[in-house]
Amino acid sequence: MNAAKVLDDLKRRFPNEPEYHQAVEEVLSTIEEEYNKHPEFDKVNLIERLCIPDRVYQFRVTWMDDKGNIQTNMGYRVQHNNAIGPYKGGIRFHASVNLSILKFLAFEQTFKNSLTTLPMGGGKGGSDFSPRGKSNMEVMRFVQSFMLELWRHIGPETDVPAGDIGVGGREVGFMFGMYKKLAHEFTGTFTGKGREFGGSLIRPEATGYGNIYFLMEMLKKQGTDLKGKSCLISGSGNVAQYTAEKVLELGGKVLTMSDSDGYIFDPEGIDREKLDYIMELKNLYRGRIREYADKYGCKYVEGARPWGEKADIALPSATQNELNGDDAKKLVANGVMAVSEGANMPSTPEAVKVFQEAKILYAPGKAANAGGVSVSGLEMTQNSIKLSWSAEEVDEKLKSIMKNIHEACVQYGTEADGYVNYVKGANVAGFMKVAKAMMAQGIV
């Protein structure tokens, strides 16, 4: 395989999709050496087949707002690869959603799901609809219109969506209700469902908890842990909230959280009581993070992200490409020892290069944030056997999965000087499982 040639060909065939190109380039650059040890892969053009989605659904979504006006959005579902299980990946509702972002996410999801060792392929979907500022009825009408098209392409053995940015329990509930009505069946077609109708305990917490479990494995390898260490967290949604919760539980100190308007810096630390306030502010009142600064009298920086603050650990948990090369240099200069990604691809390639050249611990999202989809997989299992596990059982399984992912990264990513390149380790480990499954199933 010539990685540059493969990428150039993809850019020619799929122009104007920078996020997709970025994700493919990052993976190809790390798996090229391993791939070329297997001439049988090249003989069947496996890499191109793995980079291009199996199929993409794209459709118009028309809905009525509370004023009686008709609104139009775009809906998408990218079914990337199902070599090891049904397509699995979230639905994202955000104004920034486009095909490039969803193709990058579905591509990443394929390797992330492979790393979990659970039988799940990779997919992603969403719409450029934003729930922000919309009433419950507007969200429901949009979701029901969205599902009128999507329902025919998904199912418990075909494609199992979940939540993502802009899609929480409310939206998943509306989607599941409409799917049930249209398909005339009650099956585990969605994950992230409410506990009352097939959801799993620990699912809301899973991405944040899993990120910290992975971080703990990295720190343990260095002979340390989280106790007394200060952390910068970006975002204030589901992932950021439960990342902060687990940091506090394990003795760390949370200094920052953010939203799209800016970030707060609390030098005294965001303790349990303050975190409860943020959860209520964001989950119940859908307020802005600056209200925390007004209440607790701490620093608020508008239109910025927290990477210039001094801390031991950085946990980007907001969105893709939120941490650039200059941000990475500030973090390294300020003595950060570890960066573990709660969001999908939050660090730009320039930032990743800075982290790796500085030889700090750096965990890419496809490994560190795989806890969310891992518990989604466990939810699928519970739905299949018509049983519910306790929170303790699910949490133990999650810890075990994150430990296994870490071990796979160490196995494939340890370099000659002993430094663990977690990006390479995650990519090669995830790739090899999918590649072997594709080879076993023939050219389809």
C-alpha positions in Angstrom: 0.0 0.0 0.0 1.1 3.5 -0.8 -0.8 5.6 1.7 -0.3 8.9 -0.1 -1.6 7.4 -3.4 -4.7 6.0 -1.6 -5.4 9.3 0.0 -5.0 11.3 -3.2 -7.4 9.0 -4.9 -10.0 9.4 -2.2 -9.6 13.2 -2.3 -10.2 13.1 -6.1 -13.3 10.9 -5.7 -14.7 12.7 -2.7 -13.6 16.4 -2.8 -14.5 19.0 -0.2 -14.6 16.4 2.7 -11.7 17.6 4.9 -12.7 15.8 8.1 -13.0 12.5 6.2 -9.7 13.0 4.5 -8.1 13.9 7.9 -9.4 10.7 9.6 -8.3 8.4 6.7 -4.8 10.0 6.6 -4.3 9.6 10.3 -5.2 5.9 10.1 -3.3 5.1 6.9 -0.1 6.7 8.1 0.0 4.4 11.2 -1.1 1.1 9.7 0.9 1.3 6.4 3.9 -0.7 7.9 1.7 -3.5 9.3 -0.5 -3.6 6.2 2.5 -4.1 4.0 3.4 -7.2 5.9 0.3 -8.8 4.5 0.5 -8.9 0.7 -2.8 -10.8 0.6 -4.5 -7.6 1.7 -3.2 -5.6 -1.2 -4.1 -8.4 -3.7 -7.8 -7.8 -3.0 -7.5 -4.0 -2.6 -8.6 -4.3 1.0 -7.5 -0.8 2.1 -9.7 1.0 -0.5 -12.7 -1.2 0.4 -12.1 -0.4 4.1 -11.9 3.4 3.5 -15.1 3.8 1.4 -18.4 3.4 3.2 -20.6 0.4 2.3 -23.5 2.9 1.7 -24.7 6.4 2.5 -28.3 7.5 2.9 -29.0 11.1 2.4 -32.5 12.6 2.6 -34.6 15.8 3.2 -36.3 16.2 6.6 -39.4 18.5 6.5 -41.1 19.5 9.8 -43.3 22.2 11.3 -42.1 24.6 14.0 -44.3 26.0 16.8 -45.3 29.1 14.7 -46.7 26.9 11.9 -43.7 27.5 9.6 -42.3 24.6 7.6 -38.6 24.0 8.1 -36.2 21.8 6.1 -33.1 20.0 7.2 -30.8 17.3 5.8 -30.7 13.8 7.2 -27.9 11.2 6.8 -26.9 7.7 7.7 -23.4 6.4 6.8 -23.1 2.6 7.1 -19.4 2.2 6.9 -18.5 -1.4 7.6 -20.3 -4.4 9.0 -17.6 -7.1 8.7 -17.7 -7.9 12.5 -21.3 -7.0 13.4 -24.3 -4.8 12.6 -23.5 -1.1 11.9 -23.2 0.7 15.2 -22.8 4.4 15.8 -24.5 7.6 17.1 -26.9 10.1 15.6 -25.7 13.7 15.8 -28.0 16.7 15.6 -26.0 19.9 15.2 -25.8 22.8 12.7 -22.3 21.7 11.7 -23.3 18.3 10.5 -22.4 17.4 6.9 -21.4 14.3 5.0 -17.7 14.8 5.6 -18.0 14.9 9.3 -20.3 11.8 9.4 -18.0 9.9 7.1 -15.1 10.6 9.3 -17.0 9.6 12.4 -18.3 6.3 10.8 -14.7 5.5 9.6 -13.4 6.1 13.2 -16.3 4.2 14.7 -15.4 1.1 12.7 -12.0 0.8 14.4 -13.3 1.9 17.8 -15.9 -0.8 17.8 -13.4 -3.3 16.7 -11.2 -2.4 19.6 -14.0 -3.2 22.1 -13.9 -6.8 21.0 -17.7 -6.7 20.8 -19.5 -7.8 17.6 -20.3 -4.3 16.2 -19.5 -2.7 12.8 -19.2 1.0 12.2 -21.7 3.7 11.2 -22.8 7.2 12.0 -25.7 9.5 11.2 -27.4 12.8 11.9 -28.8 16.0 10.7 -27.9 19.7 10.5 -30.9 20.3 12.8 -30.0 21.8 16.2 -32.2 21.1 19.2 -30.8 24.2 20.9 -33.5 26.7 21.5 -36.2 24.4 20.2 -39.3 23.3 22.2 -39.9 19.7 23.1 -42.7 19.6 20.6 -40.5 21.0 17.8 -37.8 18.4 18.6 -40.4 15.6 18.6 -41.9 16.7 15.3 -38.4 16.9 13.7 -37.4 13.5 15.1 -40.6 11.8 13.9 -40.1 13.3 10.4 -36.4 12.2 10.4 -37.4 8.6 11.4 -40.0 8.4 8.6 -37.0 7.9 6.3 -34.4 6.4 8.5 -36.5 3.5 10.0 -36.4 1.4 6.9 -32.5 1.3 6.9 -32.0 0.2 10.6 -32.8 -2.8 12.8 -31.4 -4.9 15.7 -29.3 -7.1 13.3 -28.8 -4.4 10.6 -27.9 -1.0 12.1 -28.2 0.1 15.7 -28.0 3.9 16.2 -27.4 5.7 19.5 -27.0 9.2 20.7 -24.2 11.7 20.0 -23.9 15.5 20.2 -27.4 17.0 20.4 -29.0 13.6 20.8 -29.6 12.6 24.4 -32.3 10.5 26.2 -35.1 12.7 25.0 -34.2 12.4 21.3 -33.4 8.7 21.5 -36.8 8.1 23.2 -38.6 10.0 20.4 -36.7 8.1 17.7 -37.3 4.7 19.4 -41.1 5.5 19.8 -41.4 6.4 16.1 -39.4 3.4 15.0 -41.6 1.1 17.1 -44.7 2.5 15.5 -43.4 2.3 11.9 -41.7 -1.1 12.2 -44.5 -2.7 14.3 -41.8 -4.3 16.6 -40.2 -3.8 20.0 -36.6 -4.6 19.5 -33.2 -3.3 20.6 -32.8 -1.1 17.5 -31.4 1.9 19.5 -29.1 2.1 22.4 -29.0 4.9 25.0 -32.7 4.2 25.6 -34.5 5.0 28.9 -34.2 2.5 31.7 -38.0 1.9 31.4 -37.8 0.5 27.9 -34.6 -1.5 27.5 -31.8 1.0 28.4 -28.7 -0.1 30.3 -27.5 1.2 33.6 -24.2 3.2 33.3 -24.9 4.0 29.6 -25.1 7.8 30.2 -21.9 7.7 32.2 -20.0 5.3 30.0 -18.0 7.5 27.6 -16.8 9.8 30.4 -16.1 6.9 32.9 -14.4 4.8 30.2 -12.1 7.7 29.3 -10.9 7.9 32.8 -10.5 4.2 33.1 -8.3 4.3 30.1 -6.4 7.2 31.5 -5.9 5.3 34.7 -4.3 2.4 32.8 -1.9 4.8 31.1 -1.0 6.4 34.4 -0.6 3.0 36.1 1.9 2.0 33.4 3.9 5.2 34.6 3.6 4.2 38.2 1.1 6.9 39.2 -2.6 7.6 39.4 -5.1 10.6 39.4 -4.9 11.5 43.1 -4.1 15.2 43.6 -3.7 15.8 39.8 -5.4 18.8 38.2 -7.4 18.4 35.0 -8.6 20.6 32.2 -11.9 19.4 30.8 -13.5 21.0 27.7 -17.3 20.7 27.1 -20.1 20.5 29.6 -22.3 18.0 28.0 -22.8 14.3 28.9 -19.2 13.2 28.2 -17.6 16.1 30.1 -20.0 15.8 33.0 -19.2 12.2 33.7 -15.5 12.6 33.0 -15.5 15.2 35.7 -17.5 13.0 38.0 -15.1 10.1 37.7 -12.0 12.4 38.1 -13.5 13.7 41.4 -14.3 10.1 42.6 -10.7 9.1 41.9 -9.1 12.0 43.8 -8.4 14.4 40.9 -9.2 18.1 40.7 -11.3 19.6 37.9 -10.3 23.2 37.0 -12.3 23.9 33.8 -15.4 23.2 31.7 -16.7 24.9 28.6 -19.4 25.3 26.0 -19.5 26.8 22.5 -19.5 30.4 24.1 -16.4 30.1 26.3 -14.9 28.4 29.3 -14.8 28.7 33.1 -11.6 28.4 35.2 -12.2 27.6 38.9 -8.9 27.5 40.7 -10.6 26.1 43.8 -11.8 23.2 41.7 -15.2 22.1 40.5 -16.3 19.9 43.5 -19.3 17.6 43.7 -21.7 20.3 44.6 -20.6 22.6 41.8 -20.7 19.7 39.3 -24.3 19.0 40.4 -25.1 22.7 39.6 -23.5 22.3 36.1 -25.5 19.1 35.4 -28.7 20.9 36.4 -27.8 24.0 34.4 -27.1 22.0 31.3 -29.4 19.0 31.5 -32.5 20.7 32.9 -32.4 24.4 32.0 -30.1 24.1 29.0 -28.2 27.2 30.2 -24.8 28.5 29.3 -21.6 27.8 31.3 -21.0 31.5 32.0 -23.8 31.3 34.5 -21.5 29.1 36.6 -18.9 32.0 36.7 -21.7 34.4 37.7 -22.8 32.1 40.6 -19.3 31.1 41.9 -17.3 34.2 41.1 -14.6 32.5 39.0 -12.9 33.4 35.7 -14.9 33.1 32.5 -13.2 33.5 29.1 -15.6 34.2 26.2 -14.9 32.7 22.8 -12.0 30.5 24.0 -11.0 27.0 25.0 -9.2 26.1 28.3 -5.9 24.8 26.8 -3.8 27.8 27.9 -4.4 27.1 31.6 -1.8 25.2 33.7 -2.7 21.6 34.8 -1.4 18.0 34.9 -3.9 16.4 32.6 -6.0 17.6 29.6 -9.3 15.8 28.7 -10.8 17.3 25.5 -14.5 16.3 25.7 -16.3 18.7 23.4 -16.0 18.2 19.6 -13.7 17.5 16.7 -10.6 19.7 16.0 -11.0 21.7 19.2 -7.4 21.5 20.2 -4.8 22.7 17.6 -1.0 22.7 17.4 -0.6 26.0 19.3 -2.9 24.8 22.0 -0.8 21.6 22.3 2.4 23.6 22.6 0.8 25.6 25.5 -0.2 22.4 27.2 3.2 20.8 26.9 4.9 24.1 28.0 2.6 24.1 31.1 3.7 20.6 32.1 0.8 18.5 31.0 1.7 14.8 31.4 -1.3 13.2 29.7 -4.0 14.0 27.2 -6.9 11.6 26.9 -9.7 12.3 24.4 -13.4 12.0 25.4 -14.5 13.6 22.1 -14.0 12.2 18.6 -10.8 13.5 17.0 -10.7 16.6 19.1 -6.9 17.1 18.5 -5.7 18.2 15.1 -2.9 16.3 13.4 -0.5 19.2 14.3 -1.5 18.8 18.0 -1.0 15.1 18.0 2.5 15.6 16.5 3.3 18.0 19.3 2.2 15.5 22.0 4.0 12.6 20.5 7.3 14.5 20.0 7.1 15.6 23.6 6.6 11.9 24.5 3.7 12.6 26.8 0.9 10.2 27.3 -1.6 10.7 24.5 -4.8 8.6 24.1 -6.8 9.1 20.8 -10.6 9.1 21.0 -11.0 5.8 19.2 -9.4 4.1 22.2 -10.1 6.4 25.1 -13.7 7.2 24.4 -14.7 3.7 23.4 -16.5 3.2 26.7 -19.7 4.7 25.3 -20.1 2.3 22.5 -18.9 -0.6 24.7 -21.8 -0.1 27.0 -24.1 0.3 24.0 -22.9 -3.1 22.9 -23.6 -4.4 26.4 -27.1 -2.8 26.1 -27.6 -4.7 22.9 -26.7 -7.9 24.7 -29.1 -7.3 27.5 -31.9 -6.5 25.0 -31.1 -9.8 23.1 -31.3 -11.9 26.3 -34.2 -9.9 27.7 -32.4 -9.2 31.0 -31.0 -6.2 32.8 -27.6 -6.2 34.6 -26.9 -4.2 37.7 -24.9 -1.0 37.6 -22.0 -2.8 39.3 -22.0 -5.6 36.7 -22.0 -3.2 33.8 -19.3 -1.0 35.3 -17.0 -4.0 35.9 -17.5 -5.1 32.3 -16.7 -1.5 31.2 -13.5 -1.5 33.2 -12.4 -4.8 31.8 -13.1 -3.7 28.2 -11.1 -0.4 28.7 -8.2 -2.4 30.2 -8.2 -4.8 27.2 -8.2 -1.9 24.8 -5.2 -0.4 26.6 -3.4 -3.7 26.5 -4.0 -4.0 22.7 -2.7 -0.4 22.2 0.4 -1.3 24.2 0.9 -4.5 22.2 0.8 -2.8 18.8 2.0 0.7 19.7 5.2 0.2 21.9 8.2 1.7 20.1 11.9 0.8 20.3 12.5 3.3 23.0 9.6 2.1 25.1 7.3 5.0 24.3 3.8 3.8 23.7 2.3 5.3 20.5 -1.3 4.9 21.4 -2.5 6.2 18.1 -0.6 3.6 16.2 -1.5 0.9 18.7 -5.3 1.6 18.5 -5.3 1.9 14.7 -3.4 -1.3 14.1 -5.3 -3.3 16.6 -8.7 -2.1 15.3 -7.6 -2.5 11.7 -6.3 -6.0 12.0 -9.5 -7.4 13.4 -11.7 -5.8 10.7 -9.2 -6.7 7.9 -9.1 -10.4 8.9 -12.9 -10.5 9.1 -13.2 -9.0 5.6 -10.6 -11.4 4.2 -12.5 -14.4 5.6 -15.8 -13.2 4.1 -14.5 -12.9 0.5 -14.8 -9.9 -1.9 -18.3 -8.5 -1.0 
